[in-house]
């Protein structure tokens, strides 16, 4: 989804984590040189992400199984 004025745009994307992270603190790094984003590293709480995962749903349903 894209929103914003002509001068300022925001792009929103979902985040797919697989496998699920450990239920302890871990570091997530992001870098996109072409977009002007230098390496950024943040520590996340895997227990909170793991708890939230119970509410997640598949984006695409399983493909039909061939018989």
mmCIF file as gemmi writes it, N, C-alpha and C atoms, coordinates in Angstrom:
data_model
loop_
_atom_site.group_PDB
_atom_site.id
_atom_site.type_symbol
_atom_site.label_atom_id
_atom_site.label_alt_id
_atom_site.label_comp_id
_atom_site.label_asym_id
_atom_site.label_entity_id
_atom_site.label_seq_id
_atom_site.pdbx_PDB_ins_code
_atom_site.Cartn_x
_atom_site.Cartn_y
_atom_site.Cartn_z
_atom_site.occupancy
_atom_site.B_iso_or_equiv
_atom_site.pdbx_formal_charge
_atom_site.auth_seq_id
_atom_site.auth_asym_id
_atom_site.pdbx_PDB_model_num
ATOM 1 N N . UNK Axp A 1 ? 0.84 -1.157 0 1 0 ? 1 A 1
ATOM 2 C CA . UNK Axp A 1 ? 0 0 0 1 0 ? 1 A 1
ATOM 3 C C . UNK Axp A 1 ? 0.892 1.228 0 1 0 ? 1 A 1
ATOM 4 N N . UNK Axp A 2 ? 0.541 2.218 -0.772 1 0 ? 2 A 1
ATOM 5 C CA . UNK Axp A 2 ? 1.324 3.436 -0.866 1 0 ? 2 A 1
ATOM 6 C C . UNK Axp A 2 ? 0.443 4.613 -0.486 1 0 ? 2 A 1
ATOM 7 N N . UNK Axp A 3 ? 0.964 5.49 0.317 1 0 ? 3 A 1
ATOM 8 C CA . UNK Axp A 3 ? 0.208 6.674 0.703 1 0 ? 3 A 1
ATOM 9 C C . UNK Axp A 3 ? 1.154 7.848 0.833 1 0 ? 3 A 1
ATOM 10 N N . UNK Axp A 4 ? 0.614 9.05 0.839 1 0 ? 4 A 1
ATOM 11 C CA . UNK Axp A 4 ? 1.432 10.236 1.013 1 0 ? 4 A 1
ATOM 12 C C . UNK Axp A 4 ? 1.256 11.206 -0.136 1 0 ? 4 A 1
ATOM 13 N N . UNK Axp A 5 ? 1.907 12.33 -0.046 1 0 ? 5 A 1
ATOM 14 C CA . UNK Axp A 5 ? 1.842 13.339 -1.093 1 0 ? 5 A 1
ATOM 15 C C . UNK Axp A 5 ? 2.851 13.002 -2.182 1 0 ? 5 A 1
ATOM 16 N N . UNK Axp A 6 ? 2.907 13.834 -3.214 1 0 ? 6 A 1
ATOM 17 C CA . UNK Axp A 6 ? 3.871 13.606 -4.291 1 0 ? 6 A 1
ATOM 18 C C . UNK Axp A 6 ? 5.304 13.715 -3.785 1 0 ? 6 A 1
ATOM 19 N N . UNK Axp A 7 ? 5.519 14.571 -2.786 1 0 ? 7 A 1
ATOM 20 C CA . UNK Axp A 7 ? 6.864 14.794 -2.272 1 0 ? 7 A 1
ATOM 21 C C . UNK Axp A 7 ? 7.289 13.777 -1.219 1 0 ? 7 A 1
ATOM 22 N N . UNK Axp A 8 ? 6.321 13.137 -0.56 1 0 ? 8 A 1
ATOM 23 C CA . UNK Axp A 8 ? 6.633 12.25 0.554 1 0 ? 8 A 1
ATOM 24 C C . UNK Axp A 8 ? 5.768 11.004 0.461 1 0 ? 8 A 1
ATOM 25 N N . UNK Axp A 9 ? 6.382 9.851 0.215 1 0 ? 9 A 1
ATOM 26 C CA . UNK Axp A 9 ? 5.634 8.606 0.087 1 0 ? 9 A 1
ATOM 27 C C . UNK Axp A 9 ? 5.958 7.67 1.23 1 0 ? 9 A 1
ATOM 28 N N . UNK Axp A 10 ? 4.991 6.838 1.573 1 0 ? 10 A 1
ATOM 29 C CA . UNK Axp A 10 ? 5.175 5.817 2.59 1 0 ? 10 A 1
ATOM 30 C C . UNK Axp A 10 ? 4.755 4.49 1.978 1 0 ? 10 A 1
ATOM 31 N N . UNK Axp A 11 ? 5.594 3.493 2.096 1 0 ? 11 A 1
ATOM 32 C CA . UNK Axp A 11 ? 5.267 2.16 1.62 1 0 ? 11 A 1
ATOM 33 C C . UNK Axp A 11 ? 5.174 1.258 2.836 1 0 ? 11 A 1
ATOM 34 N N . UNK Axp A 12 ? 4.06 0.552 2.955 1 0 ? 12 A 1
ATOM 35 C CA . UNK Axp A 12 ? 3.847 -0.34 4.082 1 0 ? 12 A 1
ATOM 36 C C . UNK Axp A 12 ? 3.873 -1.776 3.58 1 0 ? 12 A 1
ATOM 37 N N . UNK Axp A 13 ? 4.599 -2.633 4.285 1 0 ? 13 A 1
ATOM 38 C CA . UNK Axp A 13 ? 4.691 -4.04 3.893 1 0 ? 13 A 1
ATOM 39 C C . UNK Axp A 13 ? 4.574 -4.9 5.136 1 0 ? 13 A 1
ATOM 40 N N . UNK Axp A 14 ? 4.059 -6.095 4.939 1 0 ? 14 A 1
ATOM 41 C CA . UNK Axp A 14 ? 4.029 -7.047 6.039 1 0 ? 14 A 1
ATOM 42 C C . UNK Axp A 14 ? 5.403 -7.655 6.237 1 0 ? 14 A 1
ATOM 43 N N . UNK Axp A 15 ? 5.586 -8.302 7.339 1 0 ? 15 A 1
ATOM 44 C CA . UNK Axp A 15 ? 6.849 -8.95 7.642 1 0 ? 15 A 1
ATOM 45 C C . UNK Axp A 15 ? 6.598 -10.435 7.81 1 0 ? 15 A 1
ATOM 46 N N . UNK Axp A 16 ? 7.336 -11.228 7.074 1 0 ? 16 A 1
ATOM 47 C CA . UNK Axp A 16 ? 7.203 -12.678 7.162 1 0 ? 16 A 1
ATOM 48 C C . UNK Axp A 16 ? 8.447 -13.207 7.849 1 0 ? 16 A 1
ATOM 49 N N . UNK Axp A 17 ? 8.267 -13.811 8.998 1 0 ? 17 A 1
ATOM 50 C CA . UNK Axp A 17 ? 9.372 -14.428 9.73 1 0 ? 17 A 1
ATOM 51 C C . UNK Axp A 17 ? 9.189 -15.937 9.711 1 0 ? 17 A 1
ATOM 52 N N . UNK Axp A 18 ? 10.159 -16.626 9.179 1 0 ? 18 A 1
ATOM 53 C CA . UNK Axp A 18 ? 10.116 -18.07 9.177 1 0 ? 18 A 1
ATOM 54 C C . UNK Axp A 18 ? 11.534 -18.589 9.246 1 0 ? 18 A 1
ATOM 55 N N . UNK Axp A 19 ? 11.818 -19.491 10.064 1 0 ? 19 A 1
ATOM 56 C CA . UNK Axp A 19 ? 10.925 -20.014 11.099 1 0 ? 19 A 1
ATOM 57 C C . UNK Axp A 19 ? 10.68 -18.949 12.162 1 0 ? 19 A 1
ATOM 58 N N . UNK Axp A 20 ? 9.774 -19.233 13.048 1 0 ? 20 A 1
ATOM 59 C CA . UNK Axp A 20 ? 9.501 -18.288 14.124 1 0 ? 20 A 1
ATOM 60 C C . UNK Axp A 20 ? 10.78 -18.039 14.911 1 0 ? 20 A 1
ATOM 61 N N . UNK Axp A 21 ? 10.981 -16.817 15.366 1 0 ? 21 A 1
ATOM 62 C CA . UNK Axp A 21 ? 12.207 -16.526 16.115 1 0 ? 21 A 1
ATOM 63 C C . UNK Axp A 21 ? 12.203 -17.224 17.471 1 0 ? 21 A 1
ATOM 64 N N . UNK Axp A 22 ? 13.372 -17.329 18.072 1 0 ? 22 A 1
ATOM 65 C CA . UNK Axp A 22 ? 13.44 -17.923 19.414 1 0 ? 22 A 1
ATOM 66 C C . UNK Axp A 22 ? 12.677 -17.054 20.403 1 0 ? 22 A 1
ATOM 67 N N . UNK Axp A 23 ? 12.199 -17.649 21.466 1 0 ? 23 A 1
ATOM 68 C CA . UNK Axp A 23 ? 11.436 -16.894 22.482 1 0 ? 23 A 1
ATOM 69 C C . UNK Axp A 23 ? 12.389 -16.222 23.47 1 0 ? 23 A 1
ATOM 70 N N . UNK Axp A 24 ? 13.331 -15.516 22.901 1 0 ? 24 A 1
ATOM 71 C CA . UNK Axp A 24 ? 14.298 -14.739 23.676 1 0 ? 24 A 1
ATOM 72 C C . UNK Axp A 24 ? 14.701 -13.545 22.812 1 0 ? 24 A 1
ATOM 73 N N . UNK Axp A 25 ? 15.421 -12.611 23.377 1 0 ? 25 A 1
ATOM 74 C CA . UNK Axp A 25 ? 15.847 -11.432 22.618 1 0 ? 25 A 1
ATOM 75 C C . UNK Axp A 25 ? 16.731 -11.86 21.442 1 0 ? 25 A 1
ATOM 76 N N . UNK Axp A 26 ? 16.546 -11.206 20.297 1 0 ? 26 A 1
ATOM 77 C CA . UNK Axp A 26 ? 17.384 -11.468 19.134 1 0 ? 26 A 1
ATOM 78 C C . UNK Axp A 26 ? 17.547 -10.168 18.358 1 0 ? 26 A 1
ATOM 79 N N . UNK Axp A 27 ? 18.543 -10.137 17.49 1 0 ? 27 A 1
ATOM 80 C CA . UNK Axp A 27 ? 18.802 -8.946 16.695 1 0 ? 27 A 1
ATOM 81 C C . UNK Axp A 27 ? 18.259 -9.114 15.284 1 0 ? 27 A 1
ATOM 82 N N . UNK Axp A 28 ? 17.625 -8.065 14.769 1 0 ? 28 A 1
ATOM 83 C CA . UNK Axp A 28 ? 17.118 -8.029 13.4 1 0 ? 28 A 1
ATOM 84 C C . UNK Axp A 28 ? 17.86 -6.918 12.679 1 0 ? 28 A 1
ATOM 85 N N . UNK Axp A 29 ? 18.462 -7.243 11.551 1 0 ? 29 A 1
ATOM 86 C CA . UNK Axp A 29 ? 19.196 -6.254 10.766 1 0 ? 29 A 1
ATOM 87 C C . UNK Axp A 29 ? 18.489 -5.98 9.453 1 0 ? 29 A 1
ATOM 88 N N . UNK Axp A 30 ? 18.5 -4.718 9.04 1 0 ? 30 A 1
ATOM 89 C CA . UNK Axp A 30 ? 17.884 -4.293 7.786 1 0 ? 30 A 1
ATOM 90 C C . UNK Axp A 30 ? 18.869 -3.383 7.069 1 0 ? 30 A 1
ATOM 91 N N . UNK Axp A 31 ? 18.981 -3.579 5.744 1 0 ? 31 A 1
ATOM 92 C CA . UNK Axp A 31 ? 19.85 -2.725 4.948 1 0 ? 31 A 1
ATOM 93 C C . UNK Axp A 31 ? 19.276 -2.656 3.535 1 0 ? 31 A 1
ATOM 94 N N . UNK Axp A 32 ? 19.258 -1.469 2.953 1 0 ? 32 A 1
ATOM 95 C CA . UNK Axp A 32 ? 18.796 -1.281 1.582 1 0 ? 32 A 1
ATOM 96 C C . UNK Axp A 32 ? 19.581 -0.117 0.974 1 0 ? 32 A 1
ATOM 97 N N . UNK Axp A 33 ? 20.798 -0.383 0.51 1 0 ? 33 A 1
ATOM 98 C CA . UNK Axp A 33 ? 21.64 0.685 -0.01 1 0 ? 33 A 1
ATOM 99 C C . UNK Axp A 33 ? 20.991 1.465 -1.162 1 0 ? 33 A 1
ATOM 100 N N . UNK Axp A 34 ? 20.299 0.788 -2.058 1 0 ? 34 A 1
ATOM 101 C CA . UNK Axp A 34 ? 19.663 1.477 -3.192 1 0 ? 34 A 1
ATOM 102 C C . UNK Axp A 34 ? 18.584 2.446 -2.714 1 0 ? 34 A 1
ATOM 103 N N . UNK Axp A 35 ? 17.996 2.183 -1.569 1 0 ? 35 A 1
ATOM 104 C CA . UNK Axp A 35 ? 16.975 3.059 -1.007 1 0 ? 35 A 1
ATOM 105 C C . UNK Axp A 35 ? 17.539 4.07 -0.024 1 0 ? 35 A 1
ATOM 106 N N . UNK Axp A 36 ? 18.856 4.074 0.117 1 0 ? 36 A 1
ATOM 107 C CA . UNK Axp A 36 ? 19.488 5.026 1.019 1 0 ? 36 A 1
ATOM 108 C C . UNK Axp A 36 ? 19.418 4.632 2.481 1 0 ? 36 A 1
ATOM 109 N N . UNK Axp A 37 ? 19.139 3.355 2.754 1 0 ? 37 A 1
ATOM 110 C CA . UNK Axp A 37 ? 19.039 2.897 4.148 1 0 ? 37 A 1
ATOM 111 C C . UNK Axp A 37 ? 20.302 2.123 4.502 1 0 ? 37 A 1
ATOM 112 N N . UNK Axp A 38 ? 21.063 2.678 5.427 1 0 ? 38 A 1
ATOM 113 C CA . UNK Axp A 38 ? 22.267 2.003 5.895 1 0 ? 38 A 1
ATOM 114 C C . UNK Axp A 38 ? 21.878 0.87 6.845 1 0 ? 38 A 1
ATOM 115 N N . UNK Axp A 39 ? 22.822 -0.002 7.126 1 0 ? 39 A 1
ATOM 116 C CA . UNK Axp A 39 ? 22.559 -1.127 8.022 1 0 ? 39 A 1
ATOM 117 C C . UNK Axp A 39 ? 22.044 -0.625 9.363 1 0 ? 39 A 1
ATOM 118 N N . UNK Axp A 40 ? 20.889 -1.107 9.74 1 0 ? 40 A 1
ATOM 119 C CA . UNK Axp A 40 ? 20.278 -0.782 11.028 1 0 ? 40 A 1
ATOM 120 C C . UNK Axp A 40 ? 19.995 -2.087 11.745 1 0 ? 40 A 1
ATOM 121 N N . UNK Axp A 41 ? 20.376 -2.175 13 1 0 ? 41 A 1
ATOM 122 C CA . UNK Axp A 41 ? 20.168 -3.385 13.792 1 0 ? 41 A 1
ATOM 123 C C . UNK Axp A 41 ? 19.405 -3.004 15.049 1 0 ? 41 A 1
ATOM 124 N N . UNK Axp A 42 ? 18.367 -3.778 15.35 1 0 ? 42 A 1
ATOM 125 C CA . UNK Axp A 42 ? 17.561 -3.526 16.54 1 0 ? 42 A 1
ATOM 126 C C . UNK Axp A 42 ? 17.375 -4.857 17.275 1 0 ? 42 A 1
ATOM 127 N N . UNK Axp A 43 ? 17.295 -4.809 18.596 1 0 ? 43 A 1
ATOM 128 C CA . UNK Axp A 43 ? 17.036 -5.995 19.398 1 0 ? 43 A 1
ATOM 129 C C . UNK Axp A 43 ? 15.531 -6.106 19.633 1 0 ? 43 A 1
ATOM 130 N N . UNK Axp A 44 ? 14.967 -7.263 19.313 1 0 ? 44 A 1
ATOM 131 C CA . UNK Axp A 44 ? 13.539 -7.52 19.48 1 0 ? 44 A 1
ATOM 132 C C . UNK Axp A 44 ? 13.314 -8.616 20.51 1 0 ? 44 A 1
ATOM 133 N N . UNK Axp A 45 ? 12.169 -8.581 21.167 1 0 ? 45 A 1
ATOM 134 C CA . UNK Axp A 45 ? 11.799 -9.585 22.16 1 0 ? 45 A 1
ATOM 135 C C . UNK Axp A 45 ? 11.054 -10.715 21.468 1 0 ? 45 A 1
ATOM 136 N N . UNK Axp A 46 ? 11.709 -11.846 21.29 1 0 ? 46 A 1
ATOM 137 C CA . UNK Axp A 46 ? 11.113 -12.984 20.611 1 0 ? 46 A 1
ATOM 138 C C . UNK Axp A 46 ? 9.907 -13.56 21.335 1 0 ? 46 A 1
ATOM 139 N N . UNK Axp A 47 ? 9.833 -13.405 22.657 1 0 ? 47 A 1
ATOM 140 C CA . UNK Axp A 47 ? 8.68 -13.916 23.41 1 0 ? 47 A 1
ATOM 141 C C . UNK Axp A 47 ? 7.414 -13.163 23.014 1 0 ? 47 A 1
ATOM 142 N N . UNK Axp A 48 ? 7.519 -11.862 22.812 1 0 ? 48 A 1
ATOM 143 C CA . UNK Axp A 48 ? 6.351 -11.071 22.405 1 0 ? 48 A 1
ATOM 144 C C . UNK Axp A 48 ? 5.922 -11.453 20.994 1 0 ? 48 A 1
ATOM 145 N N . UNK Axp A 49 ? 6.889 -11.628 20.101 1 0 ? 49 A 1
ATOM 146 C CA . UNK Axp A 49 ? 6.558 -12.029 18.727 1 0 ? 49 A 1
ATOM 147 C C . UNK Axp A 49 ? 5.935 -13.414 18.727 1 0 ? 49 A 1
ATOM 148 N N . UNK Axp A 50 ? 6.489 -14.326 19.518 1 0 ? 50 A 1
ATOM 149 C CA . UNK Axp A 50 ? 5.931 -15.676 19.598 1 0 ? 50 A 1
ATOM 150 C C . UNK Axp A 50 ? 4.506 -15.677 20.124 1 0 ? 50 A 1
ATOM 151 N N . UNK Axp A 51 ? 4.231 -14.843 21.11 1 0 ? 51 A 1
ATOM 152 C CA . UNK Axp A 51 ? 2.868 -14.745 21.641 1 0 ? 51 A 1
ATOM 153 C C . UNK Axp A 51 ? 1.91 -14.172 20.6 1 0 ? 51 A 1
ATOM 154 N N . UNK Axp A 52 ? 2.363 -13.179 19.86 1 0 ? 52 A 1
ATOM 155 C CA . UNK Axp A 52 ? 1.518 -12.571 18.829 1 0 ? 52 A 1
ATOM 156 C C . UNK Axp A 52 ? 1.274 -13.543 17.672 1 0 ? 52 A 1
ATOM 157 N N . UNK Axp A 53 ? 2.203 -14.455 17.441 1 0 ? 53 A 1
ATOM 158 C CA . UNK Axp A 53 ? 2.08 -15.39 16.322 1 0 ? 53 A 1
ATOM 159 C C . UNK Axp A 53 ? 0.849 -16.288 16.447 1 0 ? 53 A 1
ATOM 160 N N . UNK Axp A 54 ? 0.387 -16.506 17.663 1 0 ? 54 A 1
ATOM 161 C CA . UNK Axp A 54 ? -0.793 -17.366 17.83 1 0 ? 54 A 1
ATOM 162 C C . UNK Axp A 54 ? -2.026 -16.746 17.172 1 0 ? 54 A 1
ATOM 163 N N . UNK Axp A 55 ? -2.001 -15.442 16.926 1 0 ? 55 A 1
ATOM 164 C CA . UNK Axp A 55 ? -3.136 -14.754 16.308 1 0 ? 55 A 1
ATOM 165 C C . UNK Axp A 55 ? -2.962 -14.602 14.802 1 0 ? 55 A 1
ATOM 166 N N . UNK Axp A 56 ? -1.857 -15.076 14.258 1 0 ? 56 A 1
ATOM 167 C CA . UNK Axp A 56 ? -1.606 -14.915 12.831 1 0 ? 56 A 1
ATOM 168 C C . UNK Axp A 56 ? -2.441 -15.913 12.016 1 0 ? 56 A 1
ATOM 169 N N . UNK Axp A 57 ? -2.653 -15.561 10.77 1 0 ? 57 A 1
ATOM 170 C CA . UNK Axp A 57 ? -3.37 -16.435 9.841 1 0 ? 57 A 1
ATOM 171 C C . UNK Axp A 57 ? -2.575 -16.475 8.542 1 0 ? 57 A 1
ATOM 172 N N . UNK Axp A 58 ? -2.668 -17.566 7.795 1 0 ? 58 A 1
ATOM 173 C CA . UNK Axp A 58 ? -1.952 -17.638 6.515 1 0 ? 58 A 1
ATOM 174 C C . UNK Axp A 58 ? -2.485 -16.586 5.555 1 0 ? 58 A 1
ATOM 175 N N . UNK Axp A 59 ? -1.589 -15.986 4.804 1 0 ? 59 A 1
ATOM 176 C CA . UNK Axp A 59 ? -1.988 -15.012 3.796 1 0 ? 59 A 1
ATOM 177 C C . UNK Axp A 59 ? -2.614 -15.721 2.601 1 0 ? 59 A 1
ATOM 178 N N . UNK Axp A 60 ? -1.993 -16.832 2.186 1 0 ? 60 A 1
ATOM 179 C CA . UNK Axp A 60 ? -2.54 -17.659 1.118 1 0 ? 60 A 1
ATOM 180 C C . UNK Axp A 60 ? -2.93 -18.996 1.725 1 0 ? 60 A 1
ATOM 181 N N . UNK Axp A 61 ? -4.113 -19.495 1.378 1 0 ? 61 A 1
ATOM 182 C CA . UNK Axp A 61 ? -4.489 -20.827 1.881 1 0 ? 61 A 1
ATOM 183 C C . UNK Axp A 61 ? -3.578 -21.885 1.267 1 0 ? 61 A 1
ATOM 184 N N . UNK Axp A 62 ? -3.501 -23.018 1.914 1 0 ? 62 A 1
ATOM 185 C CA . UNK Axp A 62 ? -2.707 -24.113 1.369 1 0 ? 62 A 1
ATOM 186 C C . UNK Axp A 62 ? -3.193 -24.455 -0.019 1 0 ? 62 A 1
ATOM 187 N N . UNK Axp A 63 ? -2.263 -24.79 -0.89 1 0 ? 63 A 1
ATOM 188 C CA . UNK Axp A 63 ? -2.665 -25.2 -2.233 1 0 ? 63 A 1
ATOM 189 C C . UNK Axp A 63 ? -3.34 -26.561 -2.147 1 0 ? 63 A 1
ATOM 190 N N . UNK Axp A 64 ? -4.272 -26.83 -3.077 1 0 ? 64 A 1
ATOM 191 C CA . UNK Axp A 64 ? -4.953 -28.137 -3.042 1 0 ? 64 A 1
ATOM 192 C C . UNK Axp A 64 ? -3.949 -29.266 -3.207 1 0 ? 64 A 1
ATOM 193 N N . UNK Axp A 65 ? -4.171 -30.312 -2.484 1 0 ? 65 A 1
ATOM 194 C CA . UNK Axp A 65 ? -3.284 -31.466 -2.58 1 0 ? 65 A 1
ATOM 195 C C . UNK Axp A 65 ? -3.717 -32.336 -3.757 1 0 ? 65 A 1
ATOM 196 N N . UNK Axp A 66 ? -2.737 -32.724 -4.547 1 0 ? 66 A 1
ATOM 197 C CA . UNK Axp A 66 ? -3.072 -33.594 -5.686 1 0 ? 66 A 1
ATOM 198 C C . UNK Axp A 66 ? -3.254 -35.025 -5.183 1 0 ? 66 A 1
ATOM 199 N N . UNK Axp A 67 ? -4.186 -35.706 -5.783 1 0 ? 67 A 1
ATOM 200 C CA . UNK Axp A 67 ? -4.479 -37.088 -5.353 1 0 ? 67 A 1
ATOM 201 C C . UNK Axp A 67 ? -3.971 -38.075 -6.349 1 0 ? 67 A 1
